[in-house]
Amino acid sequence: MSAIAGILNFNQEPVPYEHGRSLMSSLEKYPSDSVQTWQKGGVFLGCHAQWITPESVGEKLPYFDEERQLAITADAIIDNRDELFERLQVSKEYRKIITDSELILLSYYKWGEDSPKYLIGDFSFMIWDEKRQRLFGARDFSGTRTLYYFHNHLNFAFCTTMGPLFSLPYINKELNEEWLAEFIAIPGMHEAVDVYSSVYKHIKQVPPAHSITVVNNKVHFSRYIMLSDSGEKLKLKTNEEYEEAFREVFNEAVTSRLRTHHKVGAHLSGGLDSGSVASFAARNLQKDHKKLYTYSYVPVDNFIDWTPKSRIADERPFIKSTVDYVGNIHDRYYSFEGKSALSEMDDWLRILEAPYKFFENSFWLKGMYEEANRNEIGVLLNGNRGNYTISWGSALDYQSKLFKNLKWLKLYGELEKYSRNRGIKKSKLFPIITKKAFPFINKFKKDRNNYAIPSFINPSFAKRTNVFEKLLNNGIDIHGMPLNAYEGRKKQLEQLFFWGLTGTTATKLSLHYSLMERDPTNDLRIMKFCLALPDSQFVQDGLDRALIRRSTKGYLPNKVRLNQKVRGVQGADGIQRLTPEWPLLINELDNCFQDSMMAEFLDLKVLKDALINIRCNPIPELVFHKDFKILMRSLVLFRFMKASFGGR
């Protein structure tokens, strides 16, 4: 794992020493195990390395292959090493020591621009091909590692983070108003629909699932993989065969992510995804006489759970059930007393180099990294992508599909069993299924009011940037209506802007805290396997998320595995944490709405009305309320603009 950087001068003039030095000096704020550079004529490559895997210790990176005339700098952990060893005919002796960056280089030498198709893992890299006089690079299919770049008629420069690029004399820091308009107008958590853009006008990024080729002063992109749920389905004879096949591919995804010379940790909630990851990881680590260290967020001690009966804010009973059942786990619980969305805001802006929206969970997400760093964790596992892979399968959405396709007998059986499992009368479920199957019959006016985040972009700014038309063309519902399971997964697969946020957050947190967040549920092998399964494997006998529930028998306790009654919710104590800071929060929002720079971008009337609603009433339920959401997003933006552009 590394921060990488580089410069290519198109006029073939040597890269000035001070330019390379300024790039690398700007990365010194991150801890490192090694800082190395390579330069030849008009090409400069650098690597600010953090050694996570055993093979990376002492690695020479950037690395130049004299025989093949190829130089590489890489931020990568490759998970299908054994497969690549065979394909690339790597000698058995060399397999024990070959680095991931060398494997990427050998892949490029064999397959050229098709090489990213053969790589599984978390990566971004750039290769200088001396013979062809071109730069070639790529990001992994879901963009788990970032890669930014600048391009003009004389230079191409790239880096894992944006800040170092501004140390170069020919790159100016200017606001990208189109990106900002999208950030404000999109009600969901994703930032922008333009996957090439960033918050800065002159800084672009390589999109997830794309390769980049720089040759003859031209930049070309190619999407090297397209995932789809409409391909040929896997057909096995029994449930047991599906479960066995799942456990095999999932175990491979988990074990390949345990490769570190440090300790292994994991986020652990009371749910199926993180619990499954922890269970498989703990079992495999035990074979090597190692423990799994888990990190769990819990509310502050005096928190009174106000959430609905179907939700649970303190998941300790379910977490402890998993820990006791699985074994070989050293569990840790953190409430991060004294921390809040406000107290952590400036740190997040420095880390991300951009505004963000996930304020509700910001204090504990960052806190987990801090604690894991103190405990010398090298790999921190999670199950973030599980909702679209291993635990996909909404019973109600599946039943609505059966209804729409007139499969009445199958529908009746599923509805009967689901009703019994959940303790809900069929008479209450059927109207929900009908609405899901035929949403045009009922416009969900009540639901729309519940979910809609008010538009708080300045109408003049929106018109100037044409943002609403752009969002419409990209299938974004500006009212923020939730998607059903099928629509949600389809958009995740087709629209790359859904992927970006996770990778941005994970990359920049990892650099600050010198540990790698890794998600087995996001493994490309897992993704392809799950997409090939028939729907009946995900919803079965009235059981939602049926595949993972069945497959983890013997791996997870029934309390967690078969739980259909409650789901965990994080950040429910957010307002309680903010109560001591409430006057400061209100005062800062007042200042924000008096700022002429913010008035250019935000609809101050909408925001002032929202502020009136919450000013004197910090009740716990506010934390997920639409008024509070837009106010906090505005405040994050206000602080970012002040820090980055001052009195612009």
Protein Blocks (a to p, Z undefined) as FASTA:
>chain_A
ZZddddddfklpacdfklmmmmmmmmmmpccfbdcdddehjbccddddddfbfmlgopac
ddddfklopacddddddfklmmmmmmnopafklmmmocfklmmmmmmmmnommlmmmpgc
ddddddddfklopadddddfkopagcdddddfkbccddfblklmmmpmkbccdddfklmm
mmmmpmblbfbfclkbcfbfklccddehiacddeehiacdddfbdcdfkbccdddfbfkl
mmmmmmmmmmmmmmmmmgcfbdcdddddfbfklmmmmmmmmmmmmmnopacddddddddf
klccfbdfkbcfblmlmmmmmmmmnooiacdddehgoiafklmmmmmmmmnopacfklml
mmmmmmmmmmmmmnopabdcdfklmmmmmmgcifklmmmmmmmnopaklmmmmmmmmmmm
nopafklmmmmmmmmmmmmlpgolmmmmmmpccdfbdfklmmmnommmmmmmnopafkop
acdfklmmmmmmmmmmlmmmmmmmmmmmmmmnopacddfklgfklmmmmmmpcfklmggg
hiahklmmmmmgojacfklmmockbccdehklmmmmmmmmmmmmmmmmmmmmmpmklmmm
pcfklmmmmmmmmmmmccfklmmgmklmmmmmmmmmmmmmmmmnomZZ
